[in-house]
Amino acid sequence: MDAGLFWEWVIKSLIIVLMLTAGFAYATLYERRVIARIQVRIGPNRAGPFGLLQPVADGIKLIFKEELTPAGADKVLFFLAPIITVLPSLVITAVVPWGDTVVIGGRVIRLYLTDINVGILYILAVASISVYGIVLAGWASNNKYALLGGLRSTAQMISYELALGLSFVGPILLAGSLSLMDIINAQKHLWFVVLQPAAFLLYFLASLAEVNRAPFDMPEAEQELTAGYHAEYSGMKFALFFMAEYIKMIAVAMIGASLFLGGFMGPFVDRFPWLGPVYLFLKVAVWLFVMIWLRATLPRIRYDRLMQLGWKVMFPLGLLNAVVTAFVVVLVGG
Amino acid sequence: MSEAVPRIAQIPNLVDLFPDKVQPDTRPGYQGYLVGREHLLEVVQRLRDEYGYDYLSSVTGVDYLPEGKMEVVYHLYKTLGGPALVLKVQMPREDPRVPSLVPLYRGAEFQEREAWDLLGIRFEGHPDLRRILMWEGFAGFPLRKDWREPYFEEEAKPFKSRWPEGFVFRAEDRNPFGDNVQYPPGFDPETWTPPDDEAIYRVLKRASEEDDLHADTLVVNLGPQHPSTHGVFRMVVSLSEETILDLKPVMGYLHRNHEKIGERNTFLQNMPFTDRLDYLCSMSNNFGYALAVEKLMGVKPPERAEYIRVMMAELTRFLNHIFAIGFLLNDLGAYFTPALYAIEERELILDIFEAVSGSRMMCNYFRFGGVARDVSPDILEKVRRLVYDRLPRKVDEMDEFLTRNEIVRERCEGVGVLTAEQAIANSASGPVLRASGVPYDVRRAEPYSIYDRLEFDVAVRYHGDIYDRYLIRLDEMRQSLRILQQVVRDIPEGPIMTGKPQYQVRVPPGEAYGRVEGPKGELGFYVVSNGKPNPWRYHVRAPSFINLTSLVDMARGAKVADVVAILGSIDIVLGEVDR
């Protein structure tokens, strides 16, 4: 392994982390502005041009806020929980490619951190870790609302992981690979959303539940559980939970775009590989818009109905889709 | 008595019915009957079961200090409609005991607790006679006429220290670092822990021991600091998983003893004070209070003033209902979008209130015998444009966006059901009562102002769930618009005030109960005058407060998420609940 490759990795990792944290900051602004327009309001527009400095102001405020730890809390877990929540969301996008290869200064650089041949498996594994952070936060706070929120989210995330996993099966079977690069390349001519509409729908709904977005934002249901698992958190620890939520939103949008919407693929991307990240960015922006739109429009589904939907509708549907896809792949591709 | 008239349609003469137990109240300006306290239960039971007086509207006490008596006043109604039957029980001040009416009317529960809390009348047989608005360690009963607050100045306003010379000082300034709270003897606030919390937790139903699962019961306090209680209201809930086993409402965090202050105020000073009850609907509050005092004074507002009053009351109903629907959706988890759409329309109506009264929320617009200012033609034109064009469109828009929404229906249908029998027994009123299938509306049952001349239907729905309480508000908004359209069409020219506007009205001695169909339900004001410039007794029958009785019936067996929506569907305002 030459030193150049090492530095390449370091730089790419840094870029990913920075892009994601900046993406988190601007996703909040994006959400606030879009929701404001939907709600016949204007939204934050005071800090900087078009309110572009609003996330900076928010960040400064949160950093300087007093951090409270409840007297009855489990100090160590209370401290660890936000970190456990935020780390998986930062590393999960490591396997998502944002482009093919470019040449910089005579050096061929691949526009992704790594392309492991079990990328999908990696995504599922890492996504599951963040539920620990949430349930530990709920438990360690020593607060009944937080505990209820933590319990709800555990149940919800575990149930919806099944549907999420099954929705991956379609694209995997069609591409014949667990690597995201192969899956994207298989969509060069036709996006998988056309071949796999059911899987796409499943993925979309399950990912909403997975990142606790409306109308599945049960764990943090403000109206019932005040804030759910992060009720007792303040300052930067609180911000970390929000960071995790928004980065996960970006991550599921990136993964979903890669699985079903052709990832970085788009017109002329063969000739101008720099267009890849741009296409991916646009697809993610549209995906996020839909998520925000749903939040501004729909009431929350009740918790028991959510579980019913997960186990009685989405899980069987996912199984059926997997079986049908497998049959078709065998019959056609034989 | 002829055979043709069934008993339930008669207005009984109690003296004939109970010759030795009941006597008419013959004090000048008073009405109704005096009942001996030992006969109360028997008399009321017969009235309820045989004569259809199934609705206990108001229970309150009056302290007649000079006569050395306490009096409990009951206002009974038929849900078929008609005037009140007023019963009174008198007792010596030293021994204030009456049998509780909770076994007959569950709706008496909170009002009897309130009378115990503020007047110290002991209701025997009440299942849970604790203080309700004051805190447990409070000394004395503040509505008794011999109770004095720590900074007591004078019995009645205007205080000599401020008027007429204009030299102002406050009693607090004479004792700048003193306590403004009186404690009972032997009470140390530093070491005291509230006993009422334990008392609440003990009466809550828990998971039964025989249950195979041995599930633990979780007691959760929803509130007083909670985003969905619409203020500082607290629900103590015992949970088995997410299902509610039992619920106890705790209120009084916003208590300011409205009634005591009201008794210190002059009659007119109370008018702006009623604005602060249900601060969303100050016009309706004004209306009820003006009706009560006008009954005492025997004045009637001129025709134009009546039209203006009805216009304001119906605009208030509209804005309250659209606001309630918006925030009900908020409670269901829709992120503020319906609420903000509702607020947009509310702002337009508030513009009109501001134009006529000078204030958007605390309108203080009604006067005894009229209204404060006339409505100019361009304001009327604005109202006309609103009620003929914009508002009907917006109601339809709400209807279209929300009524058939799958999640709304799934969350609301069949949840928080209140049956008609429960609703009547609990003295529920307004949309809560009518959504349970009881077409009882004060505007039709006992018409006041010009409602008997206006054409509108009493909206009624039959399932008694959250969804129907949502739908009935839509229906009532449409009916309000119908009334408003007639009002702006027919409003006559003329004076807006009977007699001259005056600061000090002369109110002859007597009692009066004025009630209106407020947006939240039956809003009643019981006023007793002894001929002085200040009311001797000023009592508010707050619909939000009494509608909360039904919360327990609705919430049992529901999920945590439901109870928030149920509370939203009752539509309370804490300014009125806690008074």
Interface residues (C-beta under 8 A of the other chain):
Chain A: I35 I38 Q39 V40 R41 K144 Y145 L148 A214 P215 D217 A221 E222 Q223 E224 L225 T226 R295 A296 T297 L298 P299 R300 I301 R302 Y303 D304 R305
Chain B: L218 V220 H226 P227 S228 E242 L329 N330 D331 L332 G333 A334 Y335 F336 T337 L340 Y341 E344 N405 I407 V408 E410 R411 K559 V560 A561 D562 V564
